[in-house]
Amino acid sequence: MYYIYILRSLKNSRLYTGSTEDLNKRLNQHNTGISKYTRLTRPFELLYTETYNTRSEAVKRETYLKTGKGREEIKEILKNKLT
């Protein structure tokens, strides 16, 4: 299984979207500073995940969520999740 995930930085409240095959390992990498891009804004909380059968499906969804329309969809997903 492959996952896309949305994290929120507890330091500056910014969102980070990514994909992985091992969600727990990847979250640990973000929170321990192993992940170069997010190391300065840790710690993170996991807000949302989706599961896919193939890596290509997950990467395609991740790429979409990083577009303007995708960011709007993330806002809606998180708004609906919190209400």
SEFIZA-3560 file (N, C-alpha, C; in Angstrom, 3 decimals):
REM SEFIZA-3560
<numar><xx>0.826</xx><yy>-1.185</yy><zz>0.000</zz><atom>N</atom></numar>
<numar><xx>0.000</xx><yy>0.000</yy><zz>0.000</zz><atom>CA</atom></numar>
<numar><xx>0.876</xx><yy>1.257</yy><zz>0.000</zz><atom>C</atom></numar>
<numar><xx>0.351</xx><yy>2.289</yy><zz>-0.596</zz><atom>N</atom></numar>
<numar><xx>1.016</xx><yy>3.584</yy><zz>-0.638</zz><atom>CA</atom></numar>
<numar><xx>0.058</xx><yy>4.628</yy><zz>-0.081</zz><atom>C</atom></numar>
<numar><xx>0.615</xx><yy>5.659</yy><zz>0.478</zz><atom>N</atom></numar>
<numar><xx>-0.192</xx><yy>6.666</yy><zz>1.154</zz><atom>CA</atom></numar>
<numar><xx>0.188</xx><yy>8.066</yy><zz>0.700</zz><atom>C</atom></numar>
<numar><xx>-0.802</xx><yy>8.935</yy><zz>0.658</zz><atom>N</atom></numar>
<numar><xx>-0.515</xx><yy>10.367</yy><zz>0.627</zz><atom>CA</atom></numar>
<numar><xx>-0.916</xx><yy>10.853</yy><zz>2.013</zz><atom>C</atom></numar>
<numar><xx>-0.238</xx><yy>11.892</yy><zz>2.478</zz><atom>N</atom></numar>
<numar><xx>-0.502</xx><yy>12.376</yy><zz>3.820</zz><atom>CA</atom></numar>
<numar><xx>-0.388</xx><yy>13.889</yy><zz>3.855</zz><atom>C</atom></numar>
<numar><xx>-1.084</xx><yy>14.466</yy><zz>4.819</zz><atom>N</atom></numar>
<numar><xx>-1.000</xx><yy>15.901</yy><zz>5.057</zz><atom>CA</atom></numar>
<numar><xx>-0.597</xx><yy>16.092</yy><zz>6.508</zz><atom>C</atom></numar>
<numar><xx>0.482</xx><yy>16.830</yy><zz>6.686</zz><atom>N</atom></numar>
<numar><xx>0.993</xx><yy>17.141</yy><zz>8.019</zz><atom>CA</atom></numar>
<numar><xx>0.812</xx><yy>18.629</yy><zz>8.296</zz><atom>C</atom></numar>
<numar><xx>0.722</xx><yy>18.973</yy><zz>9.568</zz><atom>N</atom></numar>
<numar><xx>0.735</xx><yy>20.381</yy><zz>9.968</zz><atom>CA</atom></numar>
<numar><xx>1.905</xx><yy>20.581</yy><zz>10.926</zz><atom>C</atom></numar>
<numar><xx>2.689</xx><yy>21.607</yy><zz>10.652</zz><atom>N</atom></numar>
<numar><xx>3.792</xx><yy>21.961</yy><zz>11.535</zz><atom>CA</atom></numar>
<numar><xx>3.226</xx><yy>22.570</yy><zz>12.811</zz><atom>C</atom></numar>
<numar><xx>3.655</xx><yy>22.067</yy><zz>13.949</zz><atom>N</atom></numar>
<numar><xx>3.240</xx><yy>22.641</yy><zz>15.227</zz><atom>CA</atom></numar>
<numar><xx>4.033</xx><yy>23.899</yy><zz>15.545</zz><atom>C</atom></numar>
<numar><xx>5.078</xx><yy>24.146</yy><zz>14.763</zz><atom>N</atom></numar>
<numar><xx>5.916</xx><yy>25.329</yy><zz>14.958</zz><atom>CA</atom></numar>
<numar><xx>5.336</xx><yy>26.551</yy><zz>14.243</zz><atom>C</atom></numar>
<numar><xx>4.887</xx><yy>26.362</yy><zz>12.989</zz><atom>N</atom></numar>
<numar><xx>4.401</xx><yy>27.519</yy><zz>12.227</zz><atom>CA</atom></numar>
<numar><xx>3.041</xx><yy>27.290</yy><zz>11.550</zz><atom>C</atom></numar>
<numar><xx>2.406</xx><yy>26.158</yy><zz>11.813</zz><atom>N</atom></numar>
<numar><xx>1.062</xx><yy>25.804</yy><zz>11.309</zz><atom>CA</atom></numar>
<numar><xx>0.985</xx><yy>25.594</yy><zz>9.799</zz><atom>C</atom></numar>
<numar><xx>2.094</xx><yy>25.552</yy><zz>9.104</zz><atom>N</atom></numar>
<numar><xx>2.070</xx><yy>25.307</yy><zz>7.662</zz><atom>CA</atom></numar>
<numar><xx>1.780</xx><yy>23.832</yy><zz>7.394</zz><atom>C</atom></numar>
<numar><xx>1.166</xx><yy>23.581</yy><zz>6.242</zz><atom>N</atom></numar>
<numar><xx>0.837</xx><yy>22.220</yy><zz>5.835</zz><atom>CA</atom></numar>
<numar><xx>1.915</xx><yy>21.664</yy><zz>4.926</zz><atom>C</atom></numar>
<numar><xx>2.105</xx><yy>20.358</yy><zz>4.996</zz><atom>N</atom></numar>
<numar><xx>3.049</xx><yy>19.658</yy><zz>4.130</zz><atom>CA</atom></numar>
<numar><xx>2.342</xx><yy>18.426</yy><zz>3.595</zz><atom>C</atom></numar>
<numar><xx>2.396</xx><yy>18.218</yy><zz>2.294</zz><atom>N</atom></numar>
<numar><xx>1.780</xx><yy>17.061</yy><zz>1.651</zz><atom>CA</atom></numar>
<numar><xx>2.873</xx><yy>16.184</yy><zz>1.067</zz><atom>C</atom></numar>
<numar><xx>2.756</xx><yy>14.876</yy><zz>1.279</zz><atom>N</atom></numar>
<numar><xx>3.750</xx><yy>13.953</yy><zz>0.751</zz><atom>CA</atom></numar>
<numar><xx>3.145</xx><yy>12.593</yy><zz>0.468</zz><atom>C</atom></numar>
<numar><xx>3.962</xx><yy>11.674</yy><zz>-0.021</zz><atom>N</atom></numar>
<numar><xx>3.526</xx><yy>10.299</yy><zz>-0.265</zz><atom>CA</atom></numar>
<numar><xx>4.619</xx><yy>9.353</yy><zz>0.209</zz><atom>C</atom></numar>
<numar><xx>4.208</xx><yy>8.138</yy><zz>0.578</zz><atom>N</atom></numar>
<numar><xx>5.147</xx><yy>7.169</yy><zz>1.123</zz><atom>CA</atom></numar>
<numar><xx>4.559</xx><yy>5.767</yy><zz>1.083</zz><atom>C</atom></numar>
<numar><xx>5.414</xx><yy>4.785</yy><zz>1.251</zz><atom>N</atom></numar>
<numar><xx>4.964</xx><yy>3.402</yy><zz>1.391</zz><atom>CA</atom></numar>
<numar><xx>4.846</xx><yy>3.027</yy><zz>2.865</zz><atom>C</atom></numar>
<numar><xx>5.609</xx><yy>3.684</yy><zz>3.728</zz><atom>N</atom></numar>
<numar><xx>5.600</xx><yy>3.393</yy><zz>5.164</zz><atom>CA</atom></numar>
<numar><xx>5.292</xx><yy>4.683</yy><zz>5.927</zz><atom>C</atom></numar>
<numar><xx>4.037</xx><yy>4.864</yy><zz>6.267</zz><atom>N</atom></numar>
<numar><xx>3.571</xx><yy>6.109</yy><zz>6.870</zz><atom>CA</atom></numar>
<numar><xx>4.224</xx><yy>6.389</yy><zz>8.219</zz><atom>C</atom></numar>
<numar><xx>4.307</xx><yy>5.390</yy><zz>9.081</zz><atom>N</atom></numar>
<numar><xx>4.916</xx><yy>5.604</yy><zz>10.402</zz><atom>CA</atom></numar>
<numar><xx>6.389</xx><yy>5.987</yy><zz>10.306</zz><atom>C</atom></numar>
<numar><xx>7.114</xx><yy>5.302</yy><zz>9.440</zz><atom>N</atom></numar>
<numar><xx>8.534</xx><yy>5.605</yy><zz>9.245</zz><atom>CA</atom></numar>
<numar><xx>8.714</xx><yy>7.032</yy><zz>8.718</zz><atom>C</atom></numar>
<numar><xx>7.869</xx><yy>7.414</yy><zz>7.744</zz><atom>N</atom></numar>
<numar><xx>7.995</xx><yy>8.745</yy><zz>7.146</zz><atom>CA</atom></numar>
<numar><xx>7.654</xx><yy>9.843</yy><zz>8.148</zz><atom>C</atom></numar>
<numar><xx>6.623</xx><yy>9.656</yy><zz>8.940</zz><atom>N</atom></numar>
<numar><xx>6.267</xx><yy>10.637</yy><zz>9.966</zz><atom>CA</atom></numar>
<numar><xx>7.412</xx><yy>10.781</yy><zz>10.971</zz><atom>C</atom></numar>
<numar><xx>8.012</xx><yy>9.666</yy><zz>11.333</zz><atom>N</atom></numar>
<numar><xx>9.163</xx><yy>9.699</yy><zz>12.237</zz><atom>CA</atom></numar>
<numar><xx>10.329</xx><yy>10.468</yy><zz>11.608</zz><atom>C</atom></numar>
<numar><xx>10.562</xx><yy>10.282</yy><zz>10.314</zz><atom>N</atom></numar>
<numar><xx>11.632</xx><yy>11.013</yy><zz>9.623</zz><atom>CA</atom></numar>
<numar><xx>11.384</xx><yy>12.519</yy><zz>9.661</zz><atom>C</atom></numar>
<numar><xx>10.141</xx><yy>12.915</yy><zz>9.473</zz><atom>N</atom></numar>
<numar><xx>9.806</xx><yy>14.340</yy><zz>9.543</zz><atom>CA</atom></numar>
<numar><xx>10.034</xx><yy>14.880</yy><zz>10.957</zz><atom>C</atom></numar>
<numar><xx>9.608</xx><yy>14.138</yy><zz>11.956</zz><atom>N</atom></numar>
<numar><xx>9.661</xx><yy>14.639</yy><zz>13.330</zz><atom>CA</atom></numar>
<numar><xx>11.034</xx><yy>14.549</yy><zz>13.981</zz><atom>C</atom></numar>
<numar><xx>11.923</xx><yy>13.750</yy><zz>13.432</zz><atom>N</atom></numar>
<numar><xx>13.274</xx><yy>13.656</yy><zz>13.999</zz><atom>CA</atom></numar>
<numar><xx>14.298</xx><yy>14.489</yy><zz>13.235</zz><atom>C</atom></numar>
<numar><xx>13.869</xx><yy>15.139</yy><zz>12.162</zz><atom>N</atom></numar>
<numar><xx>14.768</xx><yy>16.001</yy><zz>11.417</zz><atom>CA</atom></numar>
<numar><xx>15.540</xx><yy>15.315</yy><zz>10.308</zz><atom>C</atom></numar>
<numar><xx>15.234</xx><yy>14.057</yy><zz>10.038</zz><atom>N</atom></numar>
<numar><xx>15.919</xx><yy>13.335</yy><zz>8.965</zz><atom>CA</atom></numar>
<numar><xx>15.507</xx><yy>13.889</yy><zz>7.607</zz><atom>C</atom></numar>
<numar><xx>14.249</xx><yy>14.290</yy><zz>7.507</zz><atom>N</atom></numar>
<numar><xx>13.752</xx><yy>14.861</yy><zz>6.258</zz><atom>CA</atom></numar>
<numar><xx>14.262</xx><yy>16.293</yy><zz>6.118</zz><atom>C</atom></numar>
<numar><xx>15.115</xx><yy>16.515</yy><zz>5.139</zz><atom>N</atom></numar>
<numar><xx>15.809</xx><yy>17.791</yy><zz>4.966</zz><atom>CA</atom></numar>
<numar><xx>14.852</xx><yy>18.974</yy><zz>4.790</zz><atom>C</atom></numar>
<numar><xx>13.813</xx><yy>18.796</yy><zz>3.985</zz><atom>N</atom></numar>
<numar><xx>12.916</xx><yy>19.898</yy><zz>3.657</zz><atom>CA</atom></numar>
<numar><xx>12.125</xx><yy>20.385</yy><zz>4.871</zz><atom>C</atom></numar>
<numar><xx>11.764</xx><yy>19.482</yy><zz>5.775</zz><atom>N</atom></numar>
<numar><xx>10.889</xx><yy>19.859</yy><zz>6.893</zz><atom>CA</atom></numar>
<numar><xx>11.605</xx><yy>19.940</yy><zz>8.236</zz><atom>C</atom></numar>
<numar><xx>12.884</xx><yy>19.744</yy><zz>8.256</zz><atom>N</atom></numar>
<numar><xx>13.591</xx><yy>19.646</yy><zz>9.535</zz><atom>CA</atom></numar>
<numar><xx>13.495</xx><yy>20.916</yy><zz>10.383</zz><atom>C</atom></numar>
<numar><xx>13.406</xx><yy>22.087</yy><zz>9.777</zz><atom>N</atom></numar>
<numar><xx>13.371</xx><yy>23.331</yy><zz>10.543</zz><atom>CA</atom></numar>
<numar><xx>11.989</xx><yy>23.692</yy><zz>11.066</zz><atom>C</atom></numar>
<numar><xx>10.966</xx><yy>22.986</yy><zz>10.611</zz><atom>N</atom></numar>
<numar><xx>9.601</xx><yy>23.323</yy><zz>11.030</zz><atom>CA</atom></numar>
<numar><xx>8.933</xx><yy>22.209</yy><zz>11.840</zz><atom>C</atom></numar>
<numar><xx>9.716</xx><yy>21.297</yy><zz>12.361</zz><atom>N</atom></numar>
<numar><xx>9.158</xx><yy>20.216</yy><zz>13.170</zz><atom>CA</atom></numar>
<numar><xx>8.825</xx><yy>20.717</yy><zz>14.564</zz><atom>C</atom></numar>
<numar><xx>7.993</xx><yy>20.054</yy><zz>15.301</zz><atom>N</atom></numar>
<numar><xx>7.330</xx><yy>18.765</yy><zz>15.064</zz><atom>CA</atom></numar>
<numar><xx>6.070</xx><yy>18.920</yy><zz>14.220</zz><atom>C</atom></numar>
<numar><xx>5.577</xx><yy>17.775</yy><zz>13.761</zz><atom>N</atom></numar>
<numar><xx>4.404</xx><yy>17.725</yy><zz>12.906</zz><atom>CA</atom></numar>
<numar><xx>3.325</xx><yy>16.848</yy><zz>13.519</zz><atom>C</atom></numar>
<numar><xx>2.085</xx><yy>17.181</yy><zz>13.166</zz><atom>N</atom></numar>
<numar><xx>0.972</xx><yy>16.295</yy><zz>13.482</zz><atom>CA</atom></numar>
<numar><xx>0.377</xx><yy>15.809</yy><zz>12.173</zz><atom>C</atom></numar>
<numar><xx>-0.042</xx><yy>14.564</yy><zz>12.155</zz><atom>N</atom></numar>
<numar><xx>-0.657</xx><yy>13.969</yy><zz>10.978</zz><atom>CA</atom></numar>
<numar><xx>-2.129</xx><yy>14.354</yy><zz>10.967</zz><atom>C</atom></numar>
<numar><xx>-2.576</xx><yy>15.028</yy><zz>9.890</zz><atom>N</atom></numar>
<numar><xx>-3.953</xx><yy>15.477</yy><zz>9.792</zz><atom>CA</atom></numar>
<numar><xx>-4.827</xx><yy>14.574</yy><zz>8.941</zz><atom>C</atom></numar>
<numar><xx>-4.248</xx><yy>13.976</yy><zz>7.885</zz><atom>N</atom></numar>
<numar><xx>-5.076</xx><yy>13.285</yy><zz>6.902</zz><atom>CA</atom></numar>
<numar><xx>-4.231</xx><yy>12.307</yy><zz>6.095</zz><atom>C</atom></numar>
<numar><xx>-4.842</xx><yy>11.187</yy><zz>5.722</zz><atom>N</atom></numar>
<numar><xx>-4.184</xx><yy>10.211</yy><zz>4.839</zz><atom>CA</atom></numar>
<numar><xx>-5.182</xx><yy>9.651</yy><zz>3.835</zz><atom>C</atom></numar>
<numar><xx>-4.670</xx><yy>9.197</yy><zz>2.715</zz><atom>N</atom></numar>
<numar><xx>-5.416</xx><yy>8.425</yy><zz>1.732</zz><atom>CA</atom></numar>
<numar><xx>-4.543</xx><yy>7.236</yy><zz>1.347</zz><atom>C</atom></numar>
<numar><xx>-5.165</xx><yy>6.113</yy><zz>1.015</zz><atom>N</atom></numar>
<numar><xx>-4.457</xx><yy>4.887</yy><zz>0.684</zz><atom>CA</atom></numar>
<numar><xx>-4.633</xx><yy>4.546</yy><zz>-0.792</zz><atom>C</atom></numar>
<numar><xx>-3.545</xx><yy>4.094</yy><zz>-1.417</zz><atom>N</atom></numar>
<numar><xx>-3.554</xx><yy>3.717</yy><zz>-2.833</zz><atom>CA</atom></numar>
<numar><xx>-2.844</xx><yy>2.382</yy><zz>-3.013</zz><atom>C</atom></numar>
<numar><xx>-3.227</xx><yy>1.666</yy><zz>-4.056</zz><atom>N</atom></numar>
<numar><xx>-2.628</xx><yy>0.359</yy><zz>-4.331</zz><atom>CA</atom></numar>
<numar><xx>-1.267</xx><yy>0.456</yy><zz>-4.983</zz><atom>C</atom></numar>
<numar><xx>-1.030</xx><yy>1.523</yy><zz>-5.761</zz><atom>N</atom></numar>
<numar><xx>0.237</xx><yy>1.650</yy><zz>-6.464</zz><atom>CA</atom></numar>
<numar><xx>0.915</xx><yy>2.974</yy><zz>-6.141</zz><atom>C</atom></numar>
<numar><xx>2.225</xx><yy>2.973</yy><zz>-6.306</zz><atom>N</atom></numar>
<numar><xx>2.994</xx><yy>4.195</yy><zz>-6.081</zz><atom>CA</atom></numar>
<numar><xx>2.588</xx><yy>5.279</yy><zz>-7.073</zz><atom>C</atom></numar>
<numar><xx>2.363</xx><yy>4.898</yy><zz>-8.311</zz><atom>N</atom></numar>
<numar><xx>2.018</xx><yy>5.894</yy><zz>-9.327</zz><atom>CA</atom></numar>
<numar><xx>0.699</xx><yy>6.595</yy><zz>-9.010</zz><atom>C</atom></numar>
<numar><xx>-0.280</xx><yy>5.873</yy><zz>-8.477</zz><atom>N</atom></numar>
<numar><xx>-1.544</xx><yy>6.498</yy><zz>-8.076</zz><atom>CA</atom></numar>
<numar><xx>-1.316</xx><yy>7.506</yy><zz>-6.949</zz><atom>C</atom></numar>
<numar><xx>-0.513</xx><yy>7.119</yy><zz>-5.974</zz><atom>N</atom></numar>
<numar><xx>-0.247</xx><yy>7.998</yy><zz>-4.833</zz><atom>CA</atom></numar>
<numar><xx>0.508</xx><yy>9.247</yy><zz>-5.270</zz><atom>C</atom></numar>
<numar><xx>1.515</xx><yy>9.089</yy><zz>-6.112</zz><atom>N</atom></numar>
<numar><xx>2.298</xx><yy>10.237</yy><zz>-6.581</zz><atom>CA</atom></numar>
<numar><xx>1.435</xx><yy>11.168</yy><zz>-7.432</zz><atom>C</atom></numar>
<numar><xx>0.560</xx><yy>10.590</yy><zz>-8.246</zz><atom>N</atom></numar>
<numar><xx>-0.340</xx><yy>11.401</yy><zz>-9.061</zz><atom>CA</atom></numar>
<numar><xx>-1.251</xx><yy>12.248</yy><zz>-8.170</zz><atom>C</atom></numar>
<numar><xx>-1.797</xx><yy>11.649</yy><zz>-7.129</zz><atom>N</atom></numar>
<numar><xx>-2.669</xx><yy>12.379</yy><zz>-6.196</zz><atom>CA</atom></numar>
<numar><xx>-1.875</xx><yy>13.437</yy><zz>-5.432</zz><atom>C</atom></numar>
<numar><xx>-0.676</xx><yy>13.093</yy><zz>-4.979</zz><atom>N</atom></numar>
<numar><xx>0.179</xx><yy>14.056</yy><zz>-4.275</zz><atom>CA</atom></numar>
<numar><xx>0.471</xx><yy>15.262</yy><zz>-5.167</zz><atom>C</atom></numar>
<numar><xx>0.822</xx><yy>15.003</yy><zz>-6.409</zz><atom>N</atom></numar>
<numar><xx>1.112</xx><yy>16.077</yy><zz>-7.357</zz><atom>CA</atom></numar>
<numar><xx>-0.092</xx><yy>16.980</yy><zz>-7.538</zz><atom>C</atom></numar>
<numar><xx>-1.275</xx><yy>16.386</yy><zz>-7.669</zz><atom>N</atom></numar>
<numar><xx>-2.493</xx><yy>17.174</yy><zz>-7.807</zz><atom>CA</atom></numar>
<numar><xx>-2.737</xx><yy>18.040</yy><zz>-6.571</zz><atom>C</atom></numar>
<numar><xx>-2.573</xx><yy>17.472</yy><zz>-5.383</zz><atom>N</atom></numar>
<numar><xx>-2.832</xx><yy>18.217</yy><zz>-4.153</zz><atom>CA</atom></numar>
<numar><xx>-1.877</xx><yy>19.392</yy><zz>-3.968</zz><atom>C</atom></numar>
<numar><xx>-0.776</xx><yy>19.394</yy><zz>-4.678</zz><atom>N</atom></numar>
<numar><xx>0.184</xx><yy>20.494</yy><zz>-4.591</zz><atom>CA</atom></numar>
<numar><xx>-0.094</xx><yy>21.590</yy><zz>-5.625</zz><atom>C</atom></numar>
<numar><xx>-1.174</xx><yy>21.437</yy><zz>-6.408</zz><atom>N</atom></numar>
<numar><xx>-1.578</xx><yy>22.478</yy><zz>-7.355</zz><atom>CA</atom></numar>
<numar><xx>-2.544</xx><yy>23.436</yy><zz>-6.663</zz><atom>C</atom></numar>
<numar><xx>-2.899</xx><yy>24.505</yy><zz>-7.338</zz><atom>N</atom></numar>
<numar><xx>-3.856</xx><yy>25.468</yy><zz>-6.785</zz><atom>CA</atom></numar>
<numar><xx>-5.196</xx><yy>24.835</yy><zz>-6.458</zz><atom>C</atom></numar>
<numar><xx>-5.744</xx><yy>24.061</yy><zz>-7.403</zz><atom>N</atom></numar>
<numar><xx>-7.020</xx><yy>23.374</yy><zz>-7.160</zz><atom>CA</atom></numar>
<numar><xx>-6.888</xx><yy>22.338</yy><zz>-6.058</zz><atom>C</atom></numar>
<numar><xx>-5.757</xx><yy>21.676</yy><zz>-6.023</zz><atom>N</atom></numar>
<numar><xx>-5.516</xx><yy>20.677</yy><zz>-4.985</zz><atom>CA</atom></numar>
<numar><xx>-5.454</xx><yy>21.298</yy><zz>-3.601</zz><atom>C</atom></numar>
<numar><xx>-4.827</xx><yy>22.462</yy><zz>-3.493</zz><atom>N</atom></numar>
<numar><xx>-4.765</xx><yy>23.149</yy><zz>-2.194</zz><atom>CA</atom></numar>
<numar><xx>-6.156</xx><yy>23.548</yy><zz>-1.723</zz><atom>C</atom></numar>
<numar><xx>-6.994</xx><yy>23.962</yy><zz>-2.660</zz><atom>N</atom></numar>
<numar><xx>-8.381</xx><yy>24.286</yy><zz>-2.312</zz><atom>CA</atom></numar>
<numar><xx>-9.103</xx><yy>23.035</yy><zz>-1.809</zz><atom>C</atom></numar>
<numar><xx>-8.848</xx><yy>21.906</yy><zz>-2.455</zz><atom>N</atom></numar>
<numar><xx>-9.448</xx><yy>20.646</yy><zz>-2.015</zz><atom>CA</atom></numar>
<numar><xx>-8.965</xx><yy>20.270</yy><zz>-0.620</zz><atom>C</atom></numar>
<numar><xx>-7.701</xx><yy>20.489</yy><zz>-0.340</zz><atom>N</atom></numar>
<numar><xx>-7.166</xx><yy>20.214</yy><zz>0.999</zz><atom>CA</atom></numar>
<numar><xx>-7.906</xx><yy>21.048</yy><zz>2.038</zz><atom>C</atom></numar>
<numar><xx>-8.135</xx><yy>22.322</yy><zz>1.746</zz><atom>N</atom></numar>
<numar><xx>-8.874</xx><yy>23.181</yy><zz>2.679</zz><atom>CA</atom></numar>
<numar><xx>-10.256</xx><yy>22.601</yy><zz>2.963</zz><atom>C</atom></numar>
<numar><xx>-10.933</xx><yy>22.145</yy><zz>1.916</zz><atom>N</atom></numar>
<numar><xx>-12.262</xx><yy>21.561</yy><zz>2.089</zz><atom>CA</atom></numar>
<numar><xx>-12.203</xx><yy>20.258</yy><zz>2.885</zz><atom>C</atom></numar>
<numar><xx>-11.245</xx><yy>19.411</yy><zz>2.571</zz><atom>N</atom></numar>
<numar><xx>-11.089</xx><yy>18.137</yy><zz>3.283</zz><atom>CA</atom></numar>
<numar><xx>-10.896</xx><yy>18.401</yy><zz>4.772</zz><atom>C</atom></numar>
<numar><xx>-9.985</xx><yy>19.314</yy><zz>5.085</zz><atom>N</atom></numar>
<numar><xx>-9.678</xx><yy>19.593</yy><zz>6.494</zz><atom>CA</atom></numar>
<numar><xx>-10.842</xx><yy>20.296</yy><zz>7.186</zz><atom>C</atom></numar>
<numar><xx>-11.522</xx><yy>21.170</yy><zz>6.466</zz><atom>N</atom></numar>
<numar><xx>-12.692</xx><yy>21.842</yy><zz>7.049</zz><atom>CA</atom></numar>
<numar><xx>-13.771</xx><yy>20.828</yy><zz>7.402</zz><atom>C</atom></numar>
<numar><xx>-14.043</xx><yy>19.901</yy><zz>6.494</zz><atom>N</atom></numar>
<numar><xx>-15.056</xx><yy>18.873</yy><zz>6.734</zz><atom>CA</atom></numar>
<numar><xx>-14.634</xx><yy>17.900</yy><zz>7.829</zz><atom>C</atom></numar>
<numar><xx>-13.348</xx><yy>17.653</yy><zz>7.916</zz><atom>N</atom></numar>
<numar><xx>-12.848</xx><yy>16.723</yy><zz>8.942</zz><atom>CA</atom></numar>
<numar><xx>-12.980</xx><yy>17.334</yy><zz>10.336</zz><atom>C</atom></numar>
<numar><xx>-12.783</xx><yy>18.652</yy><zz>10.433</zz><atom>N</atom></numar>
<numar><xx>-12.810</xx><yy>19.326</yy><zz>11.741</zz><atom>CA</atom></numar>
<numar><xx>-14.223</xx><yy>19.681</yy><zz>12.198</zz><atom>C</atom></numar>
<numar><xx>-15.206</xx><yy>19.612</yy><zz>11.307</zz><atom>N</atom></numar>
<numar><xx>-16.579</xx><yy>19.953</yy><zz>11.713</zz><atom>CA</atom></numar>
<numar><xx>-17.431</xx><yy>18.739</yy><zz>11.924</zz><atom>C</atom></numar>
//
